[in-house]
Amino acid sequence: MSEATINWRECLSECLRLYVLTDRGLSRGRSEREVVEAAIAGGATAIQLRWKTGSMREAVEVGRELKSLCTRSDVLFVVNDRIDLALALDADCVHLGDEDLPLEDARRIVGDRMLIGYSPPTLDEAIDAERLGADYLGVGPVYGTTSKSDAGEAIGVERIATVARAVSIPIVGIGGIMAGNAAAVVQAGAAGVAVISSVVAADDVELAARALRVAIDGARRTPA
């Protein structure tokens, strides 16, 4: 564990290499702590608490555990959707979508103390998101996915390349990504990939995360 406070903005592209989202419904009876410990051991560089069921009291309890794990391992800790939960947990980042609190309002609330990620539905909104204070973008679904019922149709790696050319902040590809196709997403211009089922639902979470890191790191070293 690093003794110094990490400036996440300075190392954001590195910290977004392998971004794992929790999902209680896909974790096969394993707790969020078990999944996150294994994912970090396998090379996850960012963890998002994605809380869709359960009380907010439980979310805080689980979130505190995950925040502690991430802090000890110098891993970026992100809270999905909820600024109130992110603030309560002293998260490093909150990730918002187009149905959440508007970006400009979120930035006014958190100031510079917290990163803000954003999932833009369109290219124009991706460009606007950078202008309004987003630190990185989650772009997808790159491939078909069943992990998120509202994900929409697959956009392909071509859209990753288009968004990467249009903005100067890092982007993360999400949706249907696994070890076999992660390299193409990174080579298209993404700083890294965000995954749910390919890690959370895996027989061996650590092994699945490690396979993804090998693919991602290899792609970052190899020109497209």
ABEGO torsion letter per residue (X at the ends): XBABBBBAAAAAAAAAABBBBBBAAAAGGBBAAAAAAAAAAAGBABBBBBBABEBAAAAAAAAAAAAAAAAAAGBBBBBBGBAAAAAAAGBABBBBBAABBBAAAAAAAAEAABBBBBBBABAAAAAAAAAAGBABBBBOBABBBAABAAAEBBAEAAAAAAAAAABABBBBBBEGBBAAAAAAAAAAGBABBBBBAAAAABABAAAAAAAAAAAAAAAAABBX
